Amino acid sequence: MIYIGLLLFFAFKMRLGKNWARVTLTILAVLEVSKLPLEIGIAVGADSLFILYVVLSSLQAVLVVVAVVVIFLSIGLRYFRSQ
């Protein structure tokens, strides 16, 4: 719950144009994606519930990467420069 609250806080601050929030969310995204190989390695031979967790975590990692790319594209850059 605390992690979700922090993500929402940073997202709200990023929406207000705070560049530090964009950088913080990017760092959290890198951490999110970097734990994925470990989870996949643990999932080998695990029960189906953990495999479902890894699949959902993989989907989340893909969405996080897409979000980070979008906030650094030209539209995102113009938004942060105008703030």
Secondary structure as a PSIPRED ss2 file (coil, helix, strand):
# PSIPRED VFORMAT (PSIPRED V4.0)

   1 M C   1.000  0.000  0.000
   2 I H   0.000  1.000  0.000
   3 Y H   0.000  1.000  0.000
   4 I H   0.000  1.000  0.000
   5 G H   0.000  1.000  0.000
   6 L H   0.000  1.000  0.000
   7 L H   0.000  1.000  0.000
   8 L H   0.000  1.000  0.000
   9 F H   0.000  1.000  0.000
  10 F H   0.000  1.000  0.000
  11 A H   0.000  1.000  0.000
  12 F H   0.000  1.000  0.000
  13 K H   0.000  1.000  0.000
  14 M H   0.000  1.000  0.000
  15 R H   0.000  1.000  0.000
  16 L C   1.000  0.000  0.000
  17 G C   1.000  0.000  0.000
  18 K C   1.000  0.000  0.000
  19 N H   0.000  1.000  0.000
  20 W H   0.000  1.000  0.000
  21 A H   0.000  1.000  0.000
  22 R H   0.000  1.000  0.000
  23 V H   0.000  1.000  0.000
  24 T H   0.000  1.000  0.000
  25 L H   0.000  1.000  0.000
  26 T H   0.000  1.000  0.000
  27 I H   0.000  1.000  0.000
  28 L H   0.000  1.000  0.000
  29 A H   0.000  1.000  0.000
  30 V H   0.000  1.000  0.000
  31 L H   0.000  1.000  0.000
  32 E H   0.000  1.000  0.000
  33 V H   0.000  1.000  0.000
  34 S H   0.000  1.000  0.000
  35 K C   1.000  0.000  0.000
  36 L H   0.000  1.000  0.000
  37 P H   0.000  1.000  0.000
  38 L H   0.000  1.000  0.000
  39 E H   0.000  1.000  0.000
  40 I H   0.000  1.000  0.000
  41 G H   0.000  1.000  0.000
  42 I H   0.000  1.000  0.000
  43 A H   0.000  1.000  0.000
  44 V C   1.000  0.000  0.000
  45 G C   1.000  0.000  0.000
  46 A C   1.000  0.000  0.000
  47 D C   1.000  0.000  0.000
  48 S H   0.000  1.000  0.000
  49 L H   0.000  1.000  0.000
  50 F H   0.000  1.000  0.000
  51 I H   0.000  1.000  0.000
  52 L H   0.000  1.000  0.000
  53 Y H   0.000  1.000  0.000
  54 V H   0.000  1.000  0.000
  55 V H   0.000  1.000  0.000
  56 L H   0.000  1.000  0.000
  57 S H   0.000  1.000  0.000
  58 S H   0.000  1.000  0.000
  59 L H   0.000  1.000  0.000
  60 Q H   0.000  1.000  0.000
  61 A H   0.000  1.000  0.000
  62 V H   0.000  1.000  0.000
  63 L H   0.000  1.000  0.000
  64 V H   0.000  1.000  0.000
  65 V H   0.000  1.000  0.000
  66 V H   0.000  1.000  0.000
  67 A H   0.000  1.000  0.000
  68 V H   0.000  1.000  0.000
  69 V H   0.000  1.000  0.000
  70 V H   0.000  1.000  0.000
  71 I H   0.000  1.000  0.000
  72 F C   1.000  0.000  0.000
  73 L C   1.000  0.000  0.000
  74 S H   0.000  1.000  0.000
  75 I H   0.000  1.000  0.000
  76 G H   0.000  1.000  0.000
  77 L H   0.000  1.000  0.000
  78 R H   0.000  1.000  0.000
  79 Y H   0.000  1.000  0.000
  80 F H   0.000  1.000  0.000
  81 R H   0.000  1.000  0.000
  82 S H   0.000  1.000  0.000
  83 Q C   1.000  0.000  0.000
